[in-house]
Amino acid sequence: MSQQNLESLDVEAIREEFPILEREFDGQQVVYLDNAATTQTPDPVVDAMSDYYRESNANVHRGIHHLSQEASVAYEEAHDRVADFIGAAGREEIVFTKNTTESENLIAYSWGLNELGPGDEVVLTEMEHHASLVTWQQIAKRTGANVEYIRVDETGRLDMDHARDLIGDDTALVSAVHVSNTLGTVNPVGELTALAHEHGALSFIDGAQAVPNRPVDVSEIDADFYAFSGHKMAGPTGIGVLYGKQSLLEELEPYLYGGGMIRKVTFEDSTWGELPWKFEPGTPPIAEAVGLHAAIDWLEDLGMERVQAHEEELAAYAYDQLAAEGDVEIYGPEGGADRGGLVSFNLEGVHAHDLTSILNDHTVAVRAGDHCTQPLHDKLGVPASTRASFYVYNTREEIDKLIDALDDARALFA
Ligand SMILES: Cc1ncc(COP(=O)(O)O)c(C=O)c1O
């Protein structure tokens, strides 16, 4: 991407909507590069939630009174907004959960526990987040199914020949991360889904690091299920999304039971209500849905292509700056169209936790650890890495601050 694209987002104006970015620690302004963990929330999103609590707060499910009607409409419209944003057919295909992890578990329990059996295969990738990897491992244990992993090659990309070998007639599900939260790799999820379908399997795509950062159209990917979290896309914590094709969701058993999801209950049995409410028992995250709606409006005002261009530019810049240091090992593909907006790395001779702590002394906020991809780190041969991840308010100057701080780490440890 060109510098022109980067400048097409008015980053200065964007930053004004994030008072938190003005915070200082020890007289230094925070440099927030931990966006893959959670993004910051702009004023219009905070305002939308605050207005909701000030003016419309009530429980949903269409109570008779005005406030409940208003809250219900806001909650339902949030589903419509999400559906429109990701190219789903309608609100029936959008289930609100707590986060991506719960969306994964919903399908694992509703579909996996009921449909998998001995001899069935669940095909994951070696770069799956624990949200998917741990969940399917446990479901496989309980059902007798096997879990297989598509190899990650030395460039940090999926070995698609291996994928073609692995995905076969025993495959019941292919579950893949759209953008790796450790390697930054953008995976060919449409191709993986097509492979799954060729063999009569379903596809589940973990879009936690994709939907916040690039245009995503689930109908183009043809994914059967797709998951993401509000708090990684300028929205609030406490809300996640499970997209599912309506025909599949209609067939699935609910994963949680309770009020608000039923059609008829007798002392003997119960039947389920319409989609998506069938999967949303109890009082749902109403204010959070309002916030997610506002976050999508806000992101679409920026333009998702420009958001993507901005992140690709920053990731490429960070990659090049880190690579030029000579003593930094970077994981995942070089900057470009198949890298999302994050870079994980290690500085020679310095543990990722120590480096991250030194960066924190410079108020540069990054993350150290295995980023919930322990098996991938084992494969990389390191216990941990440091991850810098970018969003629409980040600048090249902030990356320069990170690079400058590396000298302190060298002086102390190398
Ligand atoms: C790729 C990926 N999948 C799943 C998750 C889990 O998201 P959440 O913690 O919102 O459930 C994350 C969060 O870091 C992620 O990066």
Boltz pocket constraint, residues with backbone or C-beta under 6 A from the ligand:
constraints:
  - pocket:
      binder: B
      contacts: [[A, 36], [A, 37], [A, 98], [A, 99], [A, 100], [A, 101], [A, 102], [A, 129], [A, 131], [A, 177], [A, 179], [A, 180], [A, 181], [A, 206], [A, 208], [A, 209], [A, 229], [A, 240], [A, 371]]
      max_distance: 6.0
